[in-house]
């Protein structure tokens, strides 16, 4: 069984029913894992690792933070579509709760761990890159079919 299929079945068991949502979450998991591998490799014993390691750790922290945030948003968004009553209030409560947790986490990472703000923002932007690549790939597929 291929890695994509294993992750797809893992996500399906976790409640991700829509194939496009599973694809987005799967790709975001790949990006976060890649950021973590990059951070581990950057902390190696090479001469340049001393300068790169803090930036890589901050990048990985940002990627992991946004991955958890995106996981929650994607999972709830699938159920939100089918809600008849209270969808707006549920969405707002979850949005502000996630925003509060993300803000507290970012504050802790910047104020107490002295992580680079730019590196954290770069890690947080992995979700934007994921969405752009997913959209371009979907557009390319539709152009091929036409």
Secondary structure, DSSP 8 states (H G I E B T S, - for coil): --HHHHHHHHHHHTT--SHHHHHHHHHHHHHHHHHHHHHHHHTSSSTTHHHHHHHHHHHHHHHHHHHHHHHHHHHHHHHHTT--SSHHHHHHHHHHHHHHHHHHHHHHHHHTS---HHHHHHHHTHHHHHHHHHHHHHHHHHHHH-
